[in-house]
Amino acid sequence: MAVLQPAANGRRAMTVEERNYLLLQRLRSLIKHAVLITFGIAFMLPFVWMISSSVKPNIDIFEIPVRLIPKSLRLENYIDATNAIPFWQYLWNSTYYTIFATIGAVLSNTFIAYGFARVRWRGRNVLFIIVIATMMLPFQVRMIPLYILFARIGWLNSFLPLIVPNFFGNAFYIFLMRQFMMTLPKELDDAARIDGASEWGIFWRVAVPLSKPAILTVAIFEIIHTWHDFIGPLVYLRHPTKYTLSIGLRLYFTQYGAEWGLLMAAAAMFTIPMVIFFFFAQRSFIEGITLTGLKG
Amino acid sequence: MFKLKRDPADQPNSWRTDNLPAWGLFFVAPWIIGFVAFTVYPFFASLYYSFTNFNIINLTPRWVGLDNYVELFTADPLFWTSISNSIRYAALLLVFATVFDIFIAYLLSQNVKFLSIYRTIFFFPVLVPVVAASLTWIWILNPRFGLMNGLLDLVGIKGPNWLASPDTAMYSLIFIGVWGSGRQVIVYLSGFNDIPRQLYEAADIDGASGLQKFWRITLPLLSPQIFFNVVTLIIFSLQSFSEVYIMTQGGPANSTLLYAVNLYNRAFEDYAMGYASALAWIMFLLILGLTLIIFKFLSGHVIYER
């Protein structure tokens, strides 16, 4: 009976305390949104400024006071930007690098993580600790010997030094996929085994299909990582025909330092594929980050 | 009656070890090969190179003993400049990014409307390729025609030279670093969302204040996320290279010469590969030491079980 009382009282007039409480809640919510909107706008401003500058004619670029909304549009900036440097060549190089690096990362890490997560064998845990330990080794330590190694075997100015290591696993991705595969029920393996599946069969027919979310996360991380990659191409790709956009844009900046309109147009064209990609892959991406952060 | 030793249902934990030890190695074989070729070999080669000088033309090392290390500690002012710059950069970025990201994640965890839009906005800088973002920031921070000083003009403030002045360049980079730390917001947000509501309700009944709830419930239960973010942020920011290399090249007057930028210049501008290897080893030991210290002092305070 006592439980039902609040419902029976549902229609009575609010007391002063209740009204104050509601008002306070409203106020808090308002402040919260005001803060979030302010910071949100601040966070987007660089991108807005990039787009805004990319469509301004050169005279308006150097206008004082600055104008966020362009007063006249010059979309030809985008065409000029692709002509001023071998833009399409660099775009293709970035795409090529991204595609093969991602294929390598997905294949190798799924395979390797299965060995660490689902197969029991002597020495597995020791080896996994070594995998984790390699994450602490800065790239700078490996950079010079690898550069010399790849120079000696004639791989400089090709994408091989950037792509081939991806086919041999990466500690962070192995860790991420192992965490995911460990959560799959063991009974599935046993059921498949009773049905006569080999270890390979279990990997291919059970683990891979069930690990799709983790595989997708690795693919998304790797696509973004490769598209952004600056130091790898900077070290290994010295010939201008081999440049990726991340290196090409930088040269473009020194060459056309004054033409901010073209540069911002090129930067926008370099950024937009990532934005479109993110909108399709958003959910897996956020889940992936959450997954790695939680198990850290 | 009979113990069926080979029946998986009887001994689910051990039979695979007994029967198929080779399968494990089969699956991790690619990693072992890659580990030897791309980690073990460069690791020891780098150590060896650090005791050598390099002939630039045919890339052959010549043994010089401890010369590189002696020069580094006694005769190279840039080494000390870059090490103190990197520590300053990492420390300030750590403080500002952690406080800001926890604050934003906290607001987002309070059942706000349009959560996914806000989340996307704070995550957005992570999507912008580092080169595109860096070039845009150079333009935004342009003292005369840039957006930043343009906006400051509107409120009557004469903005500084940002990246072009030794007084402000480092702070500009840290500011940009906080802008790009949206990945941490997502991690913190997931941490906030995992904290059971009942704990707050229980604290309310006991009459706890908002601040008490934050210190006694929120912060301890957020500790796994804080720990993860602090460790990764320190490791990554001590290795920071691309943004700084693009925006300031270490200038003006070496005020933003981070350790990794100095190392790259030595290796690929001066082609002093032996000396740069010695720099890399000092960096490795520094990061290793720092990580061990963090693990020793922080991991005891991390609460994993809820």
Interface residues (C-beta under 8 A of the other chain):
Chain A: S29 K32 H33 V35 L36 F39 G40 F43 M44 L45 P46 F47 W49 M50 S53 I61 F62 E63 I64 P65 V66 L68 S108 F111 I112 Y114 G115 F116 V119 R120 W121 R122 R124 L127 I130 V131 T134 M136 L137 P138 F139 Q140 V141 R142 M143 I144 P145 L146 Y147 I148 L149 A151 R152 P165 F167 F168 G169 I174 K186 D190 R193 I194 E199 F203 I224 W227 H228 F230 I231 V235 L245 S246 I247 L249 R250 F253 W260 L263 M264 A267 A268 F270 T271 M274 V275 F278 Q282 I286 I289 T290 T292 G293 L294 G296
Chain B: P8 A9 P12 N13 S14 R16 T17 L20 P21 W23 G24 L25 F26 F27 V28 P30 W31 I32 I33 G34 F35 A37 F38 T39 Y41 P42 F43 A45 S46 Y49 L59 I104 L107 L108 Q110 V112 K113 S116 Y118 R119 T120 I121 F122 F123 F124 P125 V126 L127 V128 P129 V130 V131 A132 A133 L135 T136 W137 I138 W139 I140 R144 F145 G146 L147 G150 L151 D153 L154 W179 G182 R183 I186 V187 S190 G191 D194 P224 Q225 F227 F228 N229 V231 T232 I235 L238 Q239 F241 S242 Y245 I246 A260 L263 Y264 A267 F268 M273 A276 S277 L279 A280 W281 M283 F284 I287 L288 T291
